[in-house]
Amino acid sequence: MPATMRQTGRAAMDFMVELTIATRPLAARWNADLAAAGVTADSLPDDLDDRHVAMHEALSGSSAFAMNSLIGEFASVQHGRVARDAYDEMADVLAPRFAALEAQGPARLTIHNDFVAPAYYPGVWFHRTTGGWDGHDQMGYVHSEFIHKTYVARNFGGDIFAQRRAVLGRLPRQDYARICEMGTSSGHFTVALQETFPAAHITGLDLSIPMLKEALRVANANGWAWDLHQRTAEATGLPDASFDLVASYIIFHEMPAAAIRATFREAFRLLEPGGQMLMSDVTPYRTMDKLGEWRADWMAKRGGEPYWREAATLDWSAAARDAGFVDVTEGGLNGAPYPWVITGTRPA
């Protein structure tokens, strides 16, 4: 439900966007400093933690890197706070609209009394978002409309939702009827699933109630009968063999490796024989050289992603095959390294 921000919130968000855009030329400068120091992928240590130390030493004299890091740290922390404050400035207008949308149907949200958040989730401020995904009663809207569609979209340009639609082109069928989405969040990938498979019934799962409430409103505003649940991807509580597609978009990097393996096992259990699994997430480190791997890990650390390295170093294909999947494929989308997509089939 898009809304025009009021003056203070709009000005603050504009400042955050322009500030991050202004840092782009600094990357070329500190990369030149790195080259001048004689640092190449081949010269870096094999151990990733040792590599962080080596890179810190190599760039210790680079004013461009220091400024880039300082502004990046500020933006990582502040963009979520600015977006939250922008919502609070207009809560008097939005809250009544939210209540009406949540009540109208046809979608439904089930909050289970026996739900217990997994140990890796509470207290983690993913993406440096203040309080994490439950840090504000309307974090779903704040993240969807102000952070994703304003801050992220303006920083990266183009159609930021195109990848969500494009990954579904990796699937072998067009007639899925019962879809389970793991990690629904505020519903961006759910929309892509609905538009690609309009006749399907969609069940969406997430850990965050604020995120699920935004997905509920999106579904109701469009007349989509999504069945939403606060459940973990590792233990959904849903019946065996009840779906013909289980899918997720960019949730693995917020999970430790053991939880990712459990998610593959749960996806296998939920699928009927012959059903498909599609998961997508960050580019595996094994596809990068040592410098590229350091860059990805450094950005993850700065971006507040404690499980990124575990996800990026896990062999997803092996985990999928261990869960029982066959015909497992993985690779970047359309030749690009991101997002990384893995598919598999439960044997008929």
N, C-alpha and C positions, 0 to 999 in steps of 0.2 A: 504494500500500500504506500506508494510514493507520496511524499509531502515536501513542500517547500520549507526549508529551514528559515528560522527567524534570523534577524540581522547579526546578533552576536555569534550564534553558532555557525552561520554561513561564513562570516569573516574569519573565524578561528579555523574552520576546516580549509578554507582557501589558503590561509597562511601555511598550514601543515603540508598541503599538496605542493605549493610553490617552493617551500623550503626543501623538500625532498627532491624535486625536479632540479633545483639549483645545484645540488651536489653532484650531478652526473658528470660534469667535466673533471671533477676531482679524481674519478676512477682512472682516467687516462694518465693523469699526472703521477699518481702513486704507482701505477703499473710501469711507467717510465723510470721511476725511482728504483723499482724492484729490478728492472732489467739492468740499470746502471750498476746495481750492486752485484750483478753477475748471477742472480738467482734464476734458475730454470726448474722445470719439473724434474729433470734428471738429477739435479744437484740437491734436492730436498731429501730429508730422512724418510725411510719407509714407514716408521711408526707415526701415526697421525698426531698424537699428542706432542711428540718431539718436533713434528713439523710446525705445530702452532708456536712452539718456542723459537724455532729457527726463523719463522716469518716475522714474529714480533721483533726479534733482534735486527733482521734485515731492514725492517721498515721503521725502526725507532727514530731515525733521523728525518723521516718524510713528513713534512708539514701537511701535505695533501692528505696522506693517510690519517694523520691525527685529526684533521678537521672533518674528514669523511666519517671517521669513527665517532667523533663527538656529536655531530649532527644526527648520524644514524641512531645512536643511543637515545638522544632526545626524542626523535620522531617515534622510535619503537615504543617508548613509554607513554608519550603524550598523545599519540593519535587516538588511542582508545578513550582516554579521559576527555579529550575534546569532543569526540563523537557522543559520549555519554551525556556531557553537559549540553550539547546541542539538542538532544532528545528532551532533557529535563526542561529546557526553555519552552518547549511546545507540548509538554505532557498534557496540559489542560485541554488541548484540542484533540490529541491522538487517543488518550485513554478511553473516552466514550466510544470512539470508532472501533477500538480494539475489542471492547466488551461486546458490542453488537455483532462483530464478525465472528467472534469465538462462539457465540450462542446460536448462530443461524443455521449451521450445518451446510452441506451433508457430511463433511469430514468429522471425525471424532478423535479425541485424545484420551487415552487410558493411562492413568497414573497408578501403578501397582503398589499396593501397601508393602509387599515383600521386597521391593527393589532395594538393592544395596550397591552403592557405587563401587567400582573396582578400585583397588588400593592405589593405582597409578593416577587417578583422576582428581580427588579432592585436593584443594590447595594449590594446584598448578595453574599459573596464569599463562595459558597458551597464547601465543602471539603477543606476549607482554600485555594482554588485555587485563585491566585492573579487576581483580577478583576472579579471573577466569570466565568460563562460559556462563557461570551462574552469578557473576559479580554485579548484576543489575537485573531488576525484575523484567525489564524489556530488552535484555541483551540480544535477543534474536532479531528484533527490529533494528536496534542500534548497529549490530554487525552487518545485517543484510543491506540496509538502506544507506547508512552513513559511512560505514567503513568500507564495505565491499563495493557498493555501487558508486560511491563518491571518491573516497581516498584511493582505493586500489585501482578502480577503473581509470581514474585520471592520471595515475602514475604510470600505468602500463599501456593504456590506450587500446583501441580496437574493441572487439566484442569479447569480453571476459567470460561469457557463458558459452562461446562457440565450442570450446574444448569439451565441455560437459556433453554437448550433443554429439560431437565428433567421436568420442570414445565408444559410443553405442554402435557406431558403424563397424566395430570389430566383432560384433556378435553374429552368429551364423543364421539367426532366424529373425523374422519380423512379426511373429504371431504370439509373443509371450502374453499369457493371460493372468498370471499370478506372480507378482514381483515383490520381493523383499529387499528393501534398501537399508543397508547398515550405515549409520552415521548420517541421518537425515539433515541435521542441523536446521537451518532456517528454510530449507526446501529448494535451494537452487538446482541441485542435481535431480531432485524429485520432479521438478517442472520439466526438465529434459526427458526424464523417463516417461512422464505422462504425455508429453507432446509427441514422442517417438512411438509410443505404444498406447494410443488413445483408448483402446478397448480393455486394457489391463486393469486389474484391481491392484492397488499399491498399498503395501504395508511398510511403514517407515519407523525406524528405531533410532533413538538417541539417548544420551545420558542427561541432557540438559532440558529442564522444563521450559525455561525462557526461549530456547531455540525451537522446541517443539510447538510452543504456542504461536510463534511466528509462522511456522509451517502450516499449522491449523488455519490461521487467518488467510494465508495465501490460497490454500485449497478451497476454503469456503467462498472466498471472493471470486473464484473461477468455477465454482460448482463441481469441484472434484471430490469424490468420496474417499479420501485417503484415510487409512486406519493407522493412527499414530500411537506409539507406545514408548514409555520410558523403560528401556531395556538395554542391556549390554549386547554388543555384537558377539561376544564369546559365549553367552548363555541366554538365549532369547526367550526361552520358555514356550516357544511356538511348536506346533505339531511337526512330527517327522514328515518328510516328503510332501510338504504342503505348497511348494512353489516350483515354478519352472524357470525362474531367473532370480539369482541373488547377486546384488551389485552394490558397489560403494565407490565414492569419489573422494580421494585425498583425505582419508582418515587414518591410514596406517602410521603416518609420521607422528601422530599423537598417541601412539600405543607402544609399549615395550614389545620385544620380539616374541615373548611367550604368549602375549595376548593376540598377536597377529597369527601365530600358529593355531591358537584356539579358535580364532575367527574363521580360518579356512576349514577347520573340522566342523564348526557349527554350520557353515554354509553348505558343506557336503551333506550333513544330516537333514537340513531343511529342504534340499532339492529332491524332486522326484527323479527316478531313473531317466536319464536322457536330458535332464535339465542342465542349464549353463550357469557358470559363475563368471563375473567380470569385476575385477578390482583395479583401481588405479591410484597411483601416488607418486612420490618423489623419485627422481632419477637415481638408480643404484650407483654407489660409489665405484663399483668395479668397472663401470663404463667410462670413467674419467681418468685423466692422468693425475699425478700427485698434486699438481698445482690446482687443478679444477676441483679435486676432492677437498683440498684445504679451503678453497673459496666457499664451497657449499657448506662445509662444517662450520666455518667462521660465521656465515650468514645465519645458520641455524642457531648458534649460540647467542648471537646478537638479537635474533628474533624471538627468543624465548621458547625454544623447541627442545625440551630435554630428552625426547625419545627419537629425534630425527636420525641420529647416527645408527641406532639399533635397527630402525626400519630400512635405512639406506644400505646397510651391510648384510641384511638378511637375504638368503637365497629364497625368493618367493616361489620360484618354480618347484624347488625341492619341498618347500612347506606345503604347496598345493598337492603335489604327488603323494607326499606322506599322508595327507588327509584322505586320499583315495581318488583324486581327480585324474582323468586321462585327457589326452589331446591338449596338453597344457602349452600355451604360447605366451610369450611376453616380449615387449619391446616398446620403444618410444612411439608416439602418435605421429603418423605421417612423416616419418624420418626425423622428427625432432626428438630431443632427449626427454622432453617433459610435455605432458604427463607420461609416466611409465604405466603400461596397461598389461594386465595378465588375465587370461581367460582359461577356462577348463570346463570339462563336462563330467557329470556323474554318470558312470557306465550304465547303459540301459539294462 
